[in-house]
Amino acid sequence: MKIWLDGGLQDIESARVSVFDHGLTVGDGIFETVKAADGKPFALTRHLDRLTRSARGLGLPDPDHTEIRRACTAVLEANPMPLGRLRITYTGGYGPLGSDRGEHGPTLVVALGETARRPDSTAVITVPWTRNERGALTGLKTTSYAENVVALARAHEQGASEALFANTVGQLCEGTGSNVFVVLDGEIHTPPVASGCLAGITRALAVDWTGAKETDLPLDVLERADEVFLTSTLRDVQAVHRVDDRELPGAPGPATAKAMRVFAERSGDDLDP
């Protein structure tokens, strides 16, 4: 296995990042996860644009898209696999132990891991913790991910693959690594970005391709929605058959099944929409 680290391919066994890297010491970093099928990344331009928005939100230098594209190509060619999780990580680089940044410049890592196609439906839970829709990191895809780790661990303990958050005013927000959609009276709705959710790449495509409405939704909409589904880079569109103790029999329902079909067709026609 080879990864890209600061300018070139390295063996995974010998690649090293400083223990003083700001991404490690204080979580000062950003990342993107890109789906790669048969060595070809999906929606890479959208992911790189979001990486730049996240970098600017943290005050990091703009990442070099040309270098990252070269790194992605090199990593994918060096590690052939049918379906992969391509991870682009960009941190504040070598720095002091406190919150102040150093002057050595950022660290760039591109790595690839093999993954499997997700099942057509899954179970989710809700958690008591909230997303802060007015926080400094709201809308940024940062390496400060510990609250997602905690929430996802609880989901796994309860036989689910995802945990869903409300925001501070009780509105449905997002999952630990996904966006959430609900179907009400035949119409598809998803929380707006103003709710504090990440502007997901798959979310945006699903909204465009299905005509979903961006709607402020109370968390308890999950108790009455006709259908629920998730979107993310590796889930694409995935139906939900259980929310907490509520079963949604027949998942994927008709609206979700159509969304799954449309997404598969449109994404298959254009690898960089």
Secondary structure by P-SEA (a helix, b strand, c coil): ccccccccccccccccccccccccccccccbbbbbbccccccaaaaaaaaaaaaaaaaccccccaaaaaaaaaaaaaaccccccbbbbbbccccccccccccccbbbbbbbbbbbccccccccccccccccccccccccccccccaaaaaaaaaaaaacccccccccccccccccccbbbbbbcccbbbbbcccccccccaaaaaaaaacccccccccccccccccccccccccccbbbbcccccccccccccaaaaaaaaaaaaaaaacccc
